[in-house]
Amino acid sequence: MKLETPENVSEQQLTIDVREIEPLLQAPPMDMKPWPGAMVKLKDGRTLYIREAKIDEAPLMMEHIKKYMDVDHDFYDIVGARVYSEILGWYRKRLKDPYHLVGLIDGLWVGLANGRLMNEDVNISLHTMALARGGRIGAIMYYAKAYYGFEILGNKEWWATYESYNGWMRWGLGMAQPSYPWPEYQHELGGARVYYVTKKYWDTAVKKYIQQMVGADLDFNVPDSVIKANAVMRAPDEVTV
Ligand SMILES: CC(C)(COP(=O)(O)OP(=O)(O)OC[C@H]1O[C@@H](n2cnc3c(N)ncnc32)[C@H](O)[C@@H]1OP(=O)(O)O)[C@@H](O)C(=O)NCCC(=O)NCCS
């Protein structure tokens, strides 16, 4: 867009350092407390360790998640495509205040749960994926990110939505989440309904979810041996979902 200048100027062209554009495009990060890392005993006795993904793990994560774009059952394809873009958005700093939790068993990546903060009060749940099925890993990962929001970040509301029947059944129904009127309220994932959990509802009802689902709680007393066993993440060799 150009307009004639209303005044004489001594320099017709100005040069801009792109590093001056970056602060306008990149959202300044909020001061988010980190996820401390927690473990859960799965029903089959294995230990699932949930930690934050490291930014230098993003290329490995994208490389693996790409594969789910071709899985045309249970909505893995659309979730895979969106998760890929969310990891890339985090990596390229084009997502506001994201968090990515990874679920690992002896270093093997078996689950993901991510989201981002709209502001200090509202946590937007983005996606949860089970990369190994049958162990309720997805259910645990989702609970962990909601726990992070309410108990560690001090959020007041949780906004979710569902692309898949499994997701809706696990948490929309499983946590009896109400939804805001639609289309007045739309989730950023495709304008779908916003299902929500308030802090009060979390405290009174939802906190019991994980006990009912897996018969165990998140355990934040993680021994060094578990941290060490999961320090290096490796993606599954194949897609098995
Ligand atoms: C939604 C999701 C994260 C839930 O993960 P989960 O809690 O680990 O549960 P699963 O989907 O693996 O399994 C659901 C149920 O079907 C059974 N099941 C389905 N497919 C199975 C498989 N291939 N092998 C074993 N069990 C299977 C499970 O045993 C489970 O039964 P249960 O309730 O008695 O435990 C997972 O289905 C997923 O990643 N889906 C694709 C992405 C997605 O939809 N994400 C949510 C977006 S809204």
Ligand as a Chemical Component Dictionary entry (heavy atoms), coordinates in Angstrom:
data_LIG
# 
_chem_comp.id                   LIG 
_chem_comp.type                 NON-POLYMER 
_chem_comp.pdbx_formal_charge   0 
_chem_comp.three_letter_code    LIG 
# 
loop_
_chem_comp_atom.comp_id 
_chem_comp_atom.atom_id 
_chem_comp_atom.alt_atom_id 
_chem_comp_atom.type_symbol 
_chem_comp_atom.charge 
_chem_comp_atom.model_Cartn_x 
_chem_comp_atom.model_Cartn_y 
_chem_comp_atom.model_Cartn_z 
_chem_comp_atom.pdbx_ordinal 
LIG C1  C1  C 0 -8.715  -40.142 21.814 1  
LIG C2  C2  C 0 -7.510  -40.949 22.266 2  
LIG C3  C3  C 0 -6.368  -40.002 22.642 3  
LIG C4  C4  C 0 -7.894  -41.797 23.471 4  
LIG O1  O1  O 0 -6.781  -42.580 23.840 5  
LIG P1  P1  P 0 -6.870  -43.688 25.005 6  
LIG O2  O2  O 0 -7.516  -43.083 26.194 7  
LIG O3  O3  O 0 -5.496  -44.195 25.197 8  
LIG O4  O4  O 0 -7.857  -44.767 24.453 9  
LIG P2  P2  P 0 -7.906  -45.547 23.031 10 
LIG O5  O5  O 0 -8.510  -44.703 21.985 11 
LIG O6  O6  O 0 -6.596  -46.170 22.717 12 
LIG O7  O7  O 0 -8.914  -46.666 23.344 13 
LIG C5  C5  C 0 -10.295 -46.409 23.612 14 
LIG C6  C6  C 0 -10.976 -47.694 23.925 15 
LIG O8  O8  O 0 -11.015 -48.539 22.794 16 
LIG C7  C7  C 0 -10.167 -49.672 22.960 17 
LIG N1  N1  N 0 -9.321  -49.711 21.769 18 
LIG C8  C8  C 0 -9.547  -49.031 20.646 19 
LIG N2  N2  N 0 -8.616  -49.302 19.731 20 
LIG C9  C9  C 0 -7.794  -50.160 20.276 21 
LIG C10 C10 C 0 -6.640  -50.804 19.807 22 
LIG N3  N3  N 0 -6.160  -50.615 18.586 23 
LIG N4  N4  N 0 -6.036  -51.628 20.644 24 
LIG C11 C11 C 0 -6.480  -51.836 21.865 25 
LIG N5  N5  N 0 -7.589  -51.238 22.362 26 
LIG C12 C12 C 0 -8.253  -50.417 21.562 27 
LIG C13 C13 C 0 -9.350  -49.406 24.187 28 
LIG O9  O9  O 0 -9.064  -50.590 24.902 29 
LIG C14 C14 C 0 -10.229 -48.486 24.976 30 
LIG O10 O10 O 0 -11.157 -49.184 25.737 31 
LIG P3  P3  P 0 -11.313 -48.873 27.292 32 
LIG O11 O11 O 0 -12.151 -47.635 27.384 33 
LIG O12 O12 O 0 -11.979 -50.055 27.839 34 
LIG O13 O13 O 0 -9.951  -48.637 27.859 35 
LIG C15 C15 C 0 -7.029  -41.888 21.119 36 
LIG O14 O14 O 0 -8.132  -42.631 20.673 37 
LIG C16 C16 C 0 -6.432  -41.163 19.937 38 
LIG O15 O15 O 0 -5.263  -40.797 19.955 39 
LIG N6  N6  N 0 -7.241  -40.948 18.896 40 
LIG C17 C17 C 0 -6.796  -40.242 17.706 41 
LIG C18 C18 C 0 -6.584  -38.789 17.973 42 
LIG C19 C19 C 0 -7.784  -38.197 18.650 43 
LIG O16 O16 O 0 -8.915  -38.463 18.322 44 
LIG N7  N7  N 0 -7.508  -37.312 19.618 45 
LIG C20 C20 C 0 -8.511  -36.604 20.324 46 
LIG C21 C21 C 0 -9.050  -35.533 19.455 47 
LIG S1  S1  S 0 -10.623 -35.031 19.978 48 
# 
loop_
_chem_comp_bond.comp_id 
_chem_comp_bond.atom_id_1 
_chem_comp_bond.atom_id_2 
_chem_comp_bond.value_order 
_chem_comp_bond.pdbx_ordinal 
LIG C1  C2  SING 1  
LIG C2  C3  SING 2  
LIG C2  C4  SING 3  
LIG C2  C15 SING 4  
LIG C4  O1  SING 5  
LIG O1  P1  SING 6  
LIG P1  O2  DOUB 7  
LIG P1  O3  SING 8  
LIG P1  O4  SING 9  
LIG O4  P2  SING 10 
LIG P2  O5  DOUB 11 
LIG P2  O6  SING 12 
LIG P2  O7  SING 13 
LIG O7  C5  SING 14 
LIG C5  C6  SING 15 
LIG C6  O8  SING 16 
LIG C6  C14 SING 17 
LIG O8  C7  SING 18 
LIG C7  N1  SING 19 
LIG C7  C13 SING 20 
LIG N1  C8  SING 21 
LIG N1  C12 SING 22 
LIG C8  N2  DOUB 23 
LIG N2  C9  SING 24 
LIG C9  C10 SING 25 
LIG C9  C12 DOUB 26 
LIG C10 N3  SING 27 
LIG C10 N4  DOUB 28 
LIG N4  C11 SING 29 
LIG C11 N5  DOUB 30 
LIG N5  C12 SING 31 
LIG C13 O9  SING 32 
LIG C13 C14 SING 33 
LIG C14 O10 SING 34 
LIG O10 P3  SING 35 
LIG P3  O11 DOUB 36 
LIG P3  O12 SING 37 
LIG P3  O13 SING 38 
LIG C15 O14 SING 39 
LIG C15 C16 SING 40 
LIG C16 O15 DOUB 41 
LIG C16 N6  SING 42 
LIG N6  C17 SING 43 
LIG C17 C18 SING 44 
LIG C18 C19 SING 45 
LIG C19 O16 DOUB 46 
LIG C19 N7  SING 47 
LIG N7  C20 SING 48 
LIG C20 C21 SING 49 
LIG C21 S1  SING 50 
# 
